[in-house]
Amino acid sequence: MDLLCRASDLRPTPPYRLPSFRAGHADRTHRRAQFLDTSLDLTVGFRTLQSPLQTKSVEIGLYQPPCYLSFFHLLHFSQAINFCISTSHSILMPTMNALVGAESGGYCLVEHVEIPAPRPGSMLVRVHAVALNPRDAKIVDFSNATGSLGGCDFAGTVERVGEGVARFKEGDRVLAVTFGSDPFDKTQGAFAEYALAEEDISCHIPESFSFTQACSIGLSMATAGLALFQAPGLELSMQGGTTEFVLVSGGATATGTMATQLLKMAGYTPIVTCSPANNSLCESYGAAACFDYHSPACGADIRVHTDNRLRYVLDCVTDAATMKMCYGAIGSLGGSYVALETLATTVKYTRRDVRADWFLADAIMGDGVHMTGTYGRPPSPEHRRFGKQLFSLAENWLQNGSIRTHPLEVQNGGLADLPKAMDDMKLGKVHAKKLVMPLLGH
Ligand SMILES: NC(=O)c1ccc[n+]([C@@H]2O[C@H](COP(=O)([O-])OP(=O)(O)OC[C@H]3O[C@@H](n4cnc5c(N)ncnc54)[C@H](OP(=O)(O)O)[C@@H]3O)[C@@H](O)[C@H]2O)c1
């Protein structure tokens, strides 16, 4: 039975709970409540099977924070079936509900996950809405990190800022990207009541955007930005128009519509592949031409359209078939193929004049990617510098309406319903839409 905090005596949000107190727990000597503050006037309320709620003042010494209320102080209440604790000054160890990597794979909803404290340069955000991405579904299959917070995309209000944060203050509306399911840092992740946001990889949300819309931006921005402008060749800062074509394979993907917008703003001519039903959608984001990827002549058609001059490709789908199609589209002078997944070696070496690489959005954090095999990445401070520039520009683009979200499909429910929505995504039921879930109203 959980120990209960008396809500009236505590600040209503965040919900402070005391997971370590469980009446009837075998190891009573280790029961303790952690306080982030010293307190002298602590009241413990308790209820036994025989008696209604009673309260008793308990003196806990003048410890430096954090201090503990040990089982010793609760000895009188050994018969209690549950407790209430209230303090006038103390803050009880704050916890939250969160979706974390389950031991058996996938995600599970856990109560009483400790709310992470913001580190220097980061902020604690009360999460209002989250978006789902294929990455969230894939990562727990590939590299399950038991107990790590899941999720990448979120938007909410700043609850507390860490040391050195200057761009944001408490109460600001913010969108951010984080990279959940990190086995080495379990506190990174979006699928929770609270999440940590890095100051420089976050944007203020303009008035015109709801949290539900805003939460869909972060991962697409980081992925498209990094893959387009951190590979040698394309320049984000380019001014004015150019006739340089850039092919976005998968123009109707969430990454694809963001990439198309970024390319257009940077002055390039984006062309895309998609299903014919999504031609007008892709054009509305700035695609100058659309090609049906179902056609066996897709690559050849693009080569003709670009007069054999195509040099740059971003493949947002990345399988052997799309890679082959892209290689077929690149002009005879060769070029650069950038993907979002591991490369098919059967295709990679079919053209020596094509430089192929693939990017992981996680690298934008600059401190390396803690995954095994080909997914691992060394630290890359340059990617972080770029991320800072990108998210600062993105804040302006959002403000002046230069970019818009991918089409969204709003999911109902809460954190517990995210795995079901992820299953739909895995089964290929989601087309040209990003699933978003408001957690605290829109
Ligand atoms: N490396 C990274 O850091 C990173 C980051 C984000 C995403 N990703 C990966 O990138 C991929 C895209 O993610 P997303 O969220 O942007 O996708 P998404 O929005 O879920 O993509 C769905 C769309 O994919 C399109 N599609 C499927 N097969 C295609 C093909 N052969 N050619 C062209 N389009 C095709 C479909 O377009 P139509 O409806 O037009 O058929 C569909 O609407 C996923 O594999 C994801 O795991 C990687």
The ligand as an SDF file (V2000), in Angstrom:
LIG
                    3D

 48 52  0  0  0  0  0  0  0  0999 V2000
   18.0660    8.5020  -38.4550 N   0  0  0  0  0  0  0  0  0  0  0  0
   17.2700    9.1600  -37.6330 C   0  0  0  0  0  0  0  0  0  0  0  0
   17.6820    9.8110  -36.6840 O   0  0  0  0  0  0  0  0  0  0  0  0
   15.7940    9.1470  -37.8910 C   0  0  0  0  0  0  0  0  0  0  0  0
   14.9730   10.1320  -37.3390 C   0  0  0  0  0  0  0  0  0  0  0  0
   13.6190   10.1210  -37.6570 C   0  0  0  0  0  0  0  0  0  0  0  0
   13.1310    9.1200  -38.4760 C   0  0  0  0  0  0  0  0  0  0  0  0
   13.9640    8.1540  -38.9320 N   0  0  0  0  0  0  0  0  0  0  0  0
   13.4910    7.0930  -39.8260 C   0  0  0  0  0  0  0  0  0  0  0  0
   13.0860    7.6890  -41.0310 O   0  0  0  0  0  0  0  0  0  0  0  0
   11.9580    7.0060  -41.5410 C   0  0  0  0  0  0  0  0  0  0  0  0
   10.8540    8.0030  -41.7750 C   0  0  0  0  0  0  0  0  0  0  0  0
   10.3430    8.4470  -40.5410 O   0  0  0  0  0  0  0  0  0  0  0  0
    9.1590    9.5010  -40.5510 P   0  0  0  0  0  0  0  0  0  0  0  0
    8.6260    9.6610  -39.1860 O   0  0  0  0  0  0  0  0  0  0  0  0
    9.6120   10.6980  -41.2670 O   0  0  0  0  0  0  0  0  0  0  0  0
    8.1490    8.6790  -41.4740 O   0  0  0  0  0  0  0  0  0  0  0  0
    6.5600    8.5980  -41.5230 P   0  0  0  0  0  0  0  0  0  0  0  0
    6.0220    9.9610  -41.4520 O   0  0  0  0  0  0  0  0  0  0  0  0
    6.0740    7.5960  -40.5690 O   0  0  0  0  0  0  0  0  0  0  0  0
    6.4310    7.9940  -43.0300 O   0  0  0  0  0  0  0  0  0  0  0  0
    5.2240    7.4800  -43.5160 C   0  0  0  0  0  0  0  0  0  0  0  0
    5.2650    7.6640  -45.0320 C   0  0  0  0  0  0  0  0  0  0  0  0
    6.3390    6.9030  -45.6050 O   0  0  0  0  0  0  0  0  0  0  0  0
    6.1170    6.9340  -46.9900 C   0  0  0  0  0  0  0  0  0  0  0  0
    6.7950    5.8330  -47.6620 N   0  0  0  0  0  0  0  0  0  0  0  0
    6.7770    4.5360  -47.3320 C   0  0  0  0  0  0  0  0  0  0  0  0
    7.5220    3.8170  -48.2040 N   0  0  0  0  0  0  0  0  0  0  0  0
    8.0110    4.6850  -49.1120 C   0  0  0  0  0  0  0  0  0  0  0  0
    8.8420    4.5540  -50.2330 C   0  0  0  0  0  0  0  0  0  0  0  0
    9.3220    3.3610  -50.6380 N   0  0  0  0  0  0  0  0  0  0  0  0
    9.1650    5.6690  -50.9190 N   0  0  0  0  0  0  0  0  0  0  0  0
    8.6880    6.8810  -50.5390 C   0  0  0  0  0  0  0  0  0  0  0  0
    7.8900    7.0600  -49.4860 N   0  0  0  0  0  0  0  0  0  0  0  0
    7.5510    5.9730  -48.7570 C   0  0  0  0  0  0  0  0  0  0  0  0
    4.6210    6.8300  -47.1730 C   0  0  0  0  0  0  0  0  0  0  0  0
    4.3390    7.8100  -48.1320 O   0  0  0  0  0  0  0  0  0  0  0  0
    3.0720    7.7010  -49.1260 P   0  0  0  0  0  0  0  0  0  0  0  0
    1.8830    7.8340  -48.2180 O   0  0  0  0  0  0  0  0  0  0  0  0
    3.2630    8.8460  -50.0540 O   0  0  0  0  0  0  0  0  0  0  0  0
    3.1540    6.3560  -49.7820 O   0  0  0  0  0  0  0  0  0  0  0  0
    4.0690    7.1570  -45.7650 C   0  0  0  0  0  0  0  0  0  0  0  0
    3.0540    8.1310  -45.7930 O   0  0  0  0  0  0  0  0  0  0  0  0
   11.6210    5.9110  -40.5330 C   0  0  0  0  0  0  0  0  0  0  0  0
   12.2300    4.7280  -40.9500 O   0  0  0  0  0  0  0  0  0  0  0  0
   12.2760    6.4030  -39.2550 C   0  0  0  0  0  0  0  0  0  0  0  0
   12.6370    5.3650  -38.4030 O   0  0  0  0  0  0  0  0  0  0  0  0
   15.2920    8.1380  -38.6580 C   0  0  0  0  0  0  0  0  0  0  0  0
  1  2  1  0
  2  3  2  0
  2  4  1  0
  4  5  1  0
  4 48  2  0
  5  6  2  0
  6  7  1  0
  7  8  2  0
  8  9  1  0
  8 48  1  0
  9 10  1  0
  9 46  1  0
 10 11  1  0
 11 12  1  0
 11 44  1  0
 12 13  1  0
 13 14  1  0
 14 15  2  0
 14 16  1  0
 14 17  1  0
 17 18  1  0
 18 19  2  0
 18 20  1  0
 18 21  1  0
 21 22  1  0
 22 23  1  0
 23 24  1  0
 23 42  1  0
 24 25  1  0
 25 26  1  0
 25 36  1  0
 26 27  1  0
 26 35  1  0
 27 28  2  0
 28 29  1  0
 29 30  1  0
 29 35  2  0
 30 31  1  0
 30 32  2  0
 32 33  1  0
 33 34  2  0
 34 35  1  0
 36 37  1  0
 36 42  1  0
 37 38  1  0
 38 39  2  0
 38 40  1  0
 38 41  1  0
 42 43  1  0
 44 45  1  0
 44 46  1  0
 46 47  1  0
M  CHG  2   8   1  16  -1
M  END
$$$$
